[in-house]
Amino acid sequence: MDFRYAALTRENAEEWQNLRLEGVRDFPVGFLLTEEEAAKTSVERAADILAAGSTRGVFSNDTLAGFCGFRRSELERLRHRAELGPFFVSARFQGKGAASVLMLGVIEEAHAAGIEQLELFVDTKNARAIRFYQRFGFKHAATLIDSVRIDGRSHNDDFMTLKFSG
Ligand SMILES: CC(C)(COP(=O)(O)OP(=O)(O)OC[C@H]1O[C@@H](n2cnc3c(N)ncnc32)[C@H](O)[C@@H]1OP(=O)(O)O)[C@@H](O)C(=O)NCCC(=O)NCCS
């Protein structure tokens, strides 16, 4: 399968919103939003979120297969770091290379922008995602206890970082 990496824009709002709803419903540990909170987002609001420029996508032909948040601080003292997440690929494109194209796209873009450290949080029980991140060189940096409560149950997160230098 061929996949293409791209920054998402207002034009992708409806497709992105649908994919996000799918992710929140099928993989709740991969998201901070509840289904109800995600469903409240209008297409106009989704367009505004994408217009902020902090979301990247992976396409199969013209179909959005996955997306991830990619945020760099404007503050001079934090500009060596960027945060990833949520990171999601639709179930029908998992295990097919789409997630790798998305991650490689982000890594290449971050590197070109002079970012030296990528960071993310992942549920400590999300073995597939952790394995995926490790494949790209992400390393466990810390564990945040009781970071998220899903339906009242406490979850811990691993904080993982990928350093390009140093
Ligand atoms: C996380 C995600 C983006 C990875 O994409 P993917 O297409 O599934 O990833 P890949 O198939 O390339 O790699 C998954 C790796 O986990 C391994 N794996 C699969 N199931 C596993 C499991 N239950 N336990 C441990 N490892 C597992 C695979 O063998 C593969 O490792 P390998 O390359 O060493 O063989 C995707 O699964 C996803 O969107 N998941 C739902 C949302 C989510 O959890 N996002 C992360 C939030 S932080």
The ligand as an ORCA input file, in Angstrom:
! r2SCAN-3c Opt
* xyz 0 1
  C      -0.272      2.675     17.776
  C      -0.506      2.596     16.280
  C      -0.442      3.965     15.662
  C       0.621      1.725     15.660
  O       0.337      1.530     14.304
  P       0.379      0.026     13.700
  O       0.107      0.090     12.260
  O      -0.533     -0.780     14.542
  O       1.907     -0.295     14.002
  P       2.826     -1.432     13.379
  O       1.977     -2.596     12.968
  O       3.735     -0.810     12.394
  O       3.711     -1.826     14.652
  C       3.127     -2.369     15.778
  C       4.157     -3.196     16.518
  O       3.548     -3.748     17.712
  C       3.600     -5.170     17.647
  N       2.366     -5.619     18.278
  C       1.158     -5.825     17.744
  N       0.282     -6.182     18.686
  C       0.968     -6.201     19.863
  C       0.625     -6.508     21.202
  N      -0.614     -6.852     21.539
  N       1.598     -6.428     22.144
  C       2.868     -6.065     21.829
  N       3.242     -5.748     20.566
  C       2.303     -5.830     19.603
  C       3.717     -5.514     16.181
  O       4.283     -6.799     16.000
  C       4.666     -4.393     15.727
  O       5.968     -4.609     16.195
  P       7.170     -5.134     15.229
  O       7.354     -4.078     14.193
  O       8.334     -5.274     16.124
  O       6.664     -6.438     14.649
  C      -1.870      1.939     15.963
  O      -1.908      0.594     16.401
  C      -3.045      2.694     16.554
  O      -3.508      3.663     15.996
  N      -3.551      2.211     17.711
  C      -4.749      2.778     18.325
  C      -4.509      4.163     18.901
  C      -3.366      4.172     19.870
  O      -3.256      3.331     20.746
  N      -2.503      5.179     19.685
  C      -1.360      5.396     20.553
  C      -1.746      6.370     21.602
  S      -0.336      6.939     22.543
*
